[in-house]
């Protein structure tokens, strides 16, 4: 066997092994994600109303970068080669998955189609519909402390640009900041750095809601940059650590906040606001609302809730030593409070939740409370509601039966009410979001700006500049190579042997060899992108889309430069095999990036199918008496069930081969059903509905099978890239073995 054939065989075997490994890993990922979704469905996990991702499976190319980017772990999984939200109830809105998607298949939304959420309307500078009033942080729909800090700094930069110097101790301050949490403090520190005056009004204490979190609660899982302090290097930061950081930054900046000040209204206009509080009025040119979405704690609305024994958060478990404590709620805050009481005090703890299981909390918290309940350190009363609070007792209704609990304290953790009335009286317009994307600004007032999640505008402009650079660089390289070898490359094979340029421009010549080294560098640099994708430690290092752009530039340039290296000839099997593999890699890359997303997985037929299924069910209900009176009701019931069952996935070849038999089977079913109808019009309606459903289910099956077939582009792309590595390594080894070098 010739050496070239041996090398191609080895490289082909390596590619085949890579394909088998990819298929096995893909199957394991699919099974793992499918099990997770099934478990989430069993516990009726809800998609959060706050910021969360929605994946367009038609566009998703399965790069897996989104899976590795989330600090919370396995929030996303892969089903049929596309990303899916599998642990929706664990998502807290980092938004890194969207930033790490190279093809823009993930959008970040608030609310769901079934459940809406109210958000203030703001522009790209966080200014609301009331001019001069800006909204940052969770109140504007952007959760997480890191995002709140980013938005606080951004709004301070904007205000420093539009406010002239002049706010003095006797006149109005430049900015009144309502809220002393992360967003408000970041705004204050940013304004201090810009030399603007401000007043921070906080109804509680420094830190806002964070100050009321349980002791040692982890409040951040991502590093952040804080003005006057620097970067928080730790990824997991507790409440106490973060408050210490804020205090250090405030001391260094010489900033103080006014604690215990509750704001009741905003009067005046842009440039001359009067912020009304229960302790007086603050005059300011601009106002920043950074109060968070909690507003005031949500109350139970039962008799006795006004008693001093009722609290709306746990701060220090030690104060409940030896007491009987009831925690009300089923979210993370309630479970963490109950668990901390049980683990750090000798309190007798009971947790009351209206659901039949703890489905609204993170998986770790659910296991934690279940373990404590199994150890009888916490008593969990599910399907229960508080009816009345007495000085020494609490009356519950559990599973429809009354219960009386001996009780010393009640801690209510059932969320907070958005300050809708305050926003409305302040002249700020709201919009209810039903699963709408965090859109880019269009005009002055928009649904919500994406600023604070990512520096998207700067990244977009940076990518445009990079595209121009790639185009210019590629054009110059190709033009240079063309000019250099035009007189040689246009000659026939025989004529080249007699050309004085042959010794230099042939593949083994000094110039040809140098071009080959450059071509190899282009080819190997392509692997930087998959390394960036697969390595969790590199997640967030540069924009993933910029990495993909660089990957595509190298992918386009590699075969072109290699063609110049080979002098546009293929003289052996190894060269021919390598060229063919490289061509397929480039074509599959083009297909995956630009064509794959154009084919919908169901042909856009989901809405039509849902409408037809609704009509079919109504027809079934209307014909229920006819079905019961039929000679063989099972026949009609079976036909109705068959027409409405989910579309089964299969191969495109299998679908095409089975189409004639499916059509024949459908006609036979209709023929059997015909004898059970006495009224011709009823049968005509039944027949039309059945055939329409059959047709659309076949169309959806076709698109799904076609999409599944198209997903194989990734395997060819990756496996033949492995083939190229082996082939090129062998090519270099053989060249060195034969003594070819830069000067030969």
N, C-alpha and C positions, 0 to 999 in steps of 0.2 A: 504494500500500500504506500502511495506517495506521501511525503511529509505534509504537503498541503491538505490532503484528504484526512490524514490522521488528526491534524490540528482542528479542522472543521468538525470532525466527529467528536473530538473531546469538547469543543466549545458547544456543539449541539447537545451533547449529554448534559453539560452544565446548565444550559438553558432549560432542558426538559426537567431536570431536578428542581430548578427554581420555580417552574410552573407548578409542579406537584406540591412543593412547599407552600406556594401562594394559595393554591386551591384549598389545602388543608387548613391553613391559618384563616382563610376567609370563612370556611365552614364553621370553625370553632368560634370565631367572632360572632357569626350569625346566630349560632345556638345560644351563646351566652347572652346576647342582647335580647333574643326572643324570650328566653326564660325570665329575664329582668322585666320585660314589658308585661308578660303574663302575671308575674307576681305583683307588679304595680296595679294592673287592672283588678286583681283579686282584692287588693286592699283599697281600691277606689281612689288611688292617688290623684290629686287635682293639679292641673297646670297652674302655676302661680299667676296672680293678676299683675304682679310687678314685672319688671323687665325680664324677658326670657327669649330664647331663640326659637325660630321656626325655620325648618330646613326644606328647601325646594329639592325634592329627591330627583327631579328631572335634570337639574343642573349639577347636582353633587357628583363629583368624580371619585369620591372615596379616598381622598388624600390622607385621611386620618390625622391631619394636623389639629383639627378641632378637638379630637378626643384627648390629645396629650396636653392641650393648652389650659384646660379648666383647673384652677387650684382646688376645686371641691372634689375632684376625682372623676369617677365614671358616671357623669351626668348624661353623656351621649354614648351611643353604641352604633353598630353597623348592621343593618338589615338589608339583605339582597344587594350588597355593595354600596349602599348609600347611608349616610348618617341619619340617626333618629334620636329624638329626645326620649330616653328610657327611664330616667329617674327625674321626672319633671318636678316632683315635690321637693327635690333637694336643690334645685337651681335657685341661686340667690342673686343672679344678674351681673356676674362679672363682665360678660360681654366679650371675653377674650376669644371665644369660639368664632364669633363673627369676624373679629380682627384677623384670626388665623386662617380663615377660609380663603384659598387662593383664587377661587372663581366666583366669589360673591353669592354662594348658594344659601347662606345663612343670613336672615334678617332678624333684628331685635324688635320685639313687639311688647306692648303692654295691654293687659286685658286679654280676653278670649272672645270667640264668636258668641259664646253663650253668656259670659259674664263681663260686663263693662267696668271700666275704672275711670274716674274723673281726674283730669289733669289740667293745670293752668295752661293757657296758650301763651307761648313765649317765642321770641325771635332768636336769631343766632347769637345774640349777646345776652340772652336770658332775660330780656326786657318783656314784661307782660303787656297786655292790652291797655293797661293804665300806664301811660308814659312816665318814666322815672322810677317805676317800681320793678325791681328785678327779682327773680326767683331762682334759687340754686339748691342743689342737694335733693334729698328724697321728696320734698314737697313738689318738685318739678318732675318727678317720676324716675329719677336716677338714684337707685339705691347704692349701697356700699360706701364705706368711709373713704376709700381711695378716690372714687368718682366725686364724692362731695368735696374733698380737698382740692381736686383738680378744677372743679367748677368754681370754687371759691377764689382760687388764684386767677382764673380766667376772667371772672367778672370784675375783680379788683383791677386788672390790667385795663379792661375796657373803661371802667369808671375813671381811672386816672387819665385816660386819653380825653374824655369828654368834659371833665370837671376842671375848671381853672383854679389855680391856687388862690386862696383867699379866705378859707374857712378858719376863723379864729376863735379864741376862747370866749369872746363876747357875742359873736354872731352864730348863725346856724352852722352845724357841722356839715362836712361834705356828704357823709353817708351815715344813715341810721341803719344798723344791722340788727335785725330781729332774730334772735336765736344764737345761743352760745355753744352749739355743737360743732362738729368738724367743718361743715360748710361755712358757718358764721365765723369761726376762729380763723380759718384759712383766708377768708375775705378780709378780716381785720388785719392780719399779718401782711397780706399783700398790699393793702392800702398804706400801712405803716411804711413799708419799703418804698412806696412811691411818694411819700411825703404828704399824704392826704389825711384830713381829720375825720374822725368817725366816733360813733357811740354804739357799743354792743349791749343789747337789752336781752336778758335771759330770765325766763320766769322761774327757772330752777337754779342749778349751780353750774360751774364751768364743766363743759363736756356735754351739756344737754341730756339727751336720752341715755347716752353712754354712762353717765354718772349713776344712773339708776339700775344699771345692769347688775346681775349677781356677781359676787366676788370671784376674781380670777377667770371670768368668762373670756374666751377668745373672741376678739372683736374684729380682727383683721387677719386675712390669709394671703395678703399681697403686700410687697414693699410699697412705700409711698414717699413723696418728696414734700417736706413741710418747711415753709419759709422760716427763716431764723433758726432752723435746727439742722436741716439737711435731710439726707435719705435715711429712712428707717430700714436698716439692713435685714432685720428679721422678717421671715415670712408669716410667722404666727405671733401675734401680739395680744396680750391680755388687756383687759380694761384698765388695770392699775398701771401697767407700763405705758399705755397710750396717754392716760391722764398726766403721768409724770412728764412725758415728752411735751405735751401741750403747755404745762406749767413752766417748763424750762424755756420753751420758745417765747412764751408771753413775758417772762422775766427779762430775757435777753432783748426783746423788742421794746420793753417798757410799756406794754399794753395791759390794760385791766378791763374787766367786764363788769357790768352792773347786774348783780344777781338778784333774784326775787322780784323782778320787774315784769309784770304781765301787760302786754300790749293789747288794747281793746279796739283800736281803730287807727285809720290813716286819713288825715284831712289835708286839704290844700292841693297843690298841683306841682308839676315837675319844676324843680328849682326852688320851691318854697313849700315843703311838706311840714305838717305837724303830726308827729307820731304820738298818739294819745295812749297813756298808760294809767294804771290805777294809782300811780304816785306822781303824776304830773305829765307835762308835755315836752317832747324833744323836737326841736326844729332842725330840719336837714334838707339839703338840696336833692339828695337821692335816697332811696330806700331799698335795702336788700332783705328779702324774706328768706330765712334759712331755718325755719322752724321744724322741718321734717314733716312727714305725712301723718304722724301719730296724732298731732294736735293735742287733744286731751285724752286720757285713758278712757276706753269704752267701758261703760258701766252695765251692771246686771239689770238695773231697773226693778229691784225688788225691795220689799219693806225691810228696814234695818240696815240698808247699805250705808246709811249716813253715820253709823256707829264708828267710834274711834278704832275698833278692832280690825276694820277693813282697810287693807292697803292695796296698791295697784302695782306692786313690784317688790322684789326681794333684793335688799342691799347687803345685809349682814345676817347670816344664819344664827350667829351667837345670841342675838336678842330673842330668839324663840326657844331657847334651852328649856326643856321640860314641859313645853306647851303642846296643846293639841291644835294643829294647823291644817286648814283646808285650802288647797290650791285649786283654783277654778280655771280650766282651759285645757286645750289639747295640742297647742303649738309648741315650738321650741322653747319659748320663754317660760311657759308654764311647766314643762317637763324639766327644764334645767333648774327651775326654782325648787320643785319638789325633790329632785335628785340631790341638789346641794343641801337642802334641809336634812334629808335622810343620811347623807354621807358625812356632814360636818357638824351635826348637832344631835342631841338625843330627843328631838321633837317627835311627836307622834303625827305622822304625815298621811293625809288623805288627799287624793287628787280626783276631782270631779270633771267629767267630760261628757258632752252631749252625744258624741259619736259612739259607735260600737267597737271601734279600735282606734289607736293613735295613728292616723293616716296623714296628718298635716305636718308632721315633724320630719326631721332628717332621720335617716336610717340608724345612725349611731345613737341618737337620742331615743328612738323607739326601742332599740335593743336594751338600752340602759334602763329605761323605766320598766320594761317587761322583766328584766332581771331583778330589779329592786322589788317589784311586786311579787315575783316568785319567791324571793327571800323573805317576804313579809315585812320588809322595811318601809314599804309604801303600800297603802291600800288604794287600789284603783277602782273607782266607781264609774263604770261606763254607762252610756244611755241615761245620763242623769242631768238634772237641772236644779239649780238653787231656787227654792220657792220663797224662803223667808230667813232672815238672819236675826237671831236673838242674842242677848248678852252672853249667854253660856251655851247656846245651841245653834245649829243650822238645820233647817228643814229642807230635805231634798225629795225629788221625785225620781226614782230610779227604775227604769223599765216599767213605768206605769204605777209603781207602788211607792207609798210615802216612806221616807226614812228620816230618823232623827239622829244627828251626830252631836256628841258633846264637843264643844269647840271653844278655843281661846282667841284664835286669830283666823282671818280669811285673807288670802292673797289672790287677787283677781288679775289674771293675765289673759285677756281675751282680745288684745289688740287695742287700737286707738281709733278715734273718729277724726277723719279729715276735717280741718277747720273750714268747712264749706261756707258757713254763715259769715265768718270773718272775711274770707276771700270775696264773697259776694258783696258785702258791705263796703269792701275796699275797692270795688269797681274792677275786679279782675275776672275776665271771662274764663269759663271752664269748658272742656269738651270731654264727652264720655268716649273712651277708646274701647273698641271691640276687636282686639287682636291686630291693631294697626302698627305699622313699622314706625320706628323712631326716625321720622323723615328729616331730610335736610331742609334748611330754611328756604322758603319761597315767599318772598314778600316780607312784610313787616311782622305779622303775627302768624305763627304756624303752630302745628300740633305739638311739636317738641323738637328741639334741636339735638343733633347727635354730638355736639361739642361736649367734651368731658369724657366721652368714651374713648376717643382716639383723635389724634391730630389729623383728621381726614383731609381737610383742605390742603394742608401742607404736603401730605403724602401724595395726594393726587397730582399736585403741581410737580413734585419731585419725580414721580413716575413719568410724567410727560417729558420732563427734561432728560430723563434716562432714556426714554424711547428715541428722542432725537439724537442723543449721543450714540446709542447702539446703531441706529440707521447710518449715521455719518461715519462711524468707525468701520462698520461692515462694508459700506460702499467704498471707503478709501482703501481697505485691505484688498478687496476684490479688484478694484481698479489698478492698484499697484501690481498685484500678481498678474493681471491680464496684460498690462503694458510690458512688464518684465519678460514675459514668455510668449507674447503674441506671435512673433516670427517663428517660434519653435512649435507651439501647440497646433498651429494651422497646417503643419507639414504632415505628409503621410508617414506611416510607420517606417517604411524603407528610407524615405528622404531624411528622416530624423537621424538615422545612423551616420549620415555623411555631413550633418550640420555641425558647425563649430560650437553650437550651443548645447549639443547633446551631452558632452561631458559634465556640464554644469547643471542643466535643467532636468536631466533624467532623474527618476526617483532616487537612485543611488548617488547622484551627483551632489556636490556641495550645496547648491541652492535647493535642489529637490529634497535633500536630506534635511536641511534646515526648515523647509516648509512642512515636512513630515513631523518634525518635533513640535512645531507650532500647532499643527492639526491635532496631534496627540494631546497637547495641553488643552486645546479647545474641548476635545472629547472627554477628557478626564475631569475637567472642571464642571461638566454637566452633573457630576455626582455630588456636588456641593448641595444642590437643591434637595435630593432625597435624604442626605445626611441632616440637613436643617429640619426637614419634615419629621424624621423618625426620632430625633434626639430631644427628649423632654427638656434637658438642660438648655437647649438652644431656643426653646419656645419664647417668642417675643423679641429675639435678636433680629432687628430689622423687620420691615413689612414683608409678610410671606408673599404678597403679590409682586413685590419688587424682586424677591428671590426667583419667583416663577418667570418674570420678565427676563431676568438674566439667564435663566435656564433655557428659555425659548431662543434667545439670541445665540447662545452657544450651540443649541441644537440645530438652528438654521445654518450657522457658519461652519460647523464641523464637516458635513459632507462636501460643502463647496471647497473648503481649504484642502480636504483630503483629495478631491478631484484634481486640484493643481499639483499636489504632491505626486499623485500617480500619473501625471501628465495626460490625464483623460484617457488612460488605457488600462486594461485589465489583462495582465500577462500570465496569471496562474489562478488555480482554484481558490487559494486562500484570499487573494485580492477580490475575486468575484463574489465569494461567499460573504466576506466582510462588507463589501459595497451593498449587496442585497440586504443584509441584516440592518445596516445603517439606514438604508432607504425605508425599510419597514418601520424602524424605530421613529424616524422623523415623521412618516405618514401617520402612524398611530398617535403620535404626540399631537399632530395637527387635528386629527379626528377627535381625540379626547378633549382638546381645549376649545375647538371652535365648532364642531359638528354635533358631538354627543348630546349637548344640552338642548339642541334644537328639536329633538324627537321626544315628545311627551310619553311618559310611561303608560298612560291610558288614553292618549289621543284627545285629551280635553273632554272626555265623555262622563266625568264623575257627576257633574250637575244633572246632565240629562238622565243618567242612570238613577240617581236619587229621586228625580221627579217621576220616572216611570215606575220605580218600586213603590212610591207612595200611591200612585194610581192603582197599581196591582193589588196592594193591600186593601185599598178601599173597595175594589171590585170583589176581592175575596170575602170581605165582611158582608157586602151586599148579597153575595150569592151563597152565604152560609146556609140558609134554609134549603136551597136547591141541592147543595152538597150533601146535607144530612139525609135528604129524601131520595138520593140516588141509589141505584141498585148496588153499586160498589163505591161508597164514599172514598175509600182509600185511593182510587184511581185519580179522582179530581184533586184530592189533598196532596197526592204525590206530585202531580203536575204543577200545582201552585208552588209547592216547596222547591221543586227543581228549578223553576224559572227565577226564583228570588234568592237562591243560594249564592254565596260569594264566588267570584271568578277564580278558578284554579289556575295557578301558574304552571307553565310547561314550556317545552322547547318550541322554537319556531317551526322546525321540521315536523315535529309531532302534531302541531296544530294544523299545518297545511295538509298533512296526510289524513287527518281525522275529519276535516271539514265536510266532505261528502257524507260520511257516516253520521255526523252530528245533524246535518240537515235532514237526512232520511229519518233519524230517530225522532226529531221534532215533529215531522209530518205524521209519523205513526202515532205519536202521543195525541196530536190533535184529532186524528181519525178515531181513536178510542174514546176521546172525550166527547166527540160529536153526538154519540148516541145517548148521552146523559142530559142533553139540553132539549127541552121541548120548544123553547122560544128561539126562533132563528136570530133575532136581534141580539139576544143574550150571548148566543154562541159567536156571532160576528164580533161583538165587543171583546169576548174572551180570546178569540183567535187573533185579533189584531194586537191586543196587549201582549199575548204570549210571543208572537213573532217579532214584535219590536224589541222585547226584552232579549229574546234569543239573538237577534241581530247585534244589539249593542254590546251584549256580553261577549259575543264572538269578536267584535271590534276591539274591545278592551283587552281580551286575551291575546289578540294579535299584537297590539302595541306593547303589552307587557313582555311577551316572548321576544319581540324585536329588541326591546330595551335590554333584556337579559343577554341576548346575543351580542349586542353592541358593547356591553360591559366587559367583554373579553379583550377589548383593546388594551386594557391596563396590563393584562398578563403578557400579551405579546410585546408591549412596550418595555416592561421591566425585564422579562426573560431574555429578550434579544439584546437588551443593554448588557446583561451578564455575558451573553455570547460574544459581544464586541470586546469586553474587557479581556476575556480569555484569548480571543483571536489577535487583538492588538498586542497583548503581552507576548504571545508566541511570535508575532511578526517582529517585535523589537528584539526578542531573544535570538531569533534566527539571523537578523541583520548584524547583531553584535558578534554572533558566533562566526559569521562569514567574513568578519573584519570590516564591515562598512562603518565608517565614522563620519564625523563632520567634514573632515578634510579630504576624504577619499572620493 
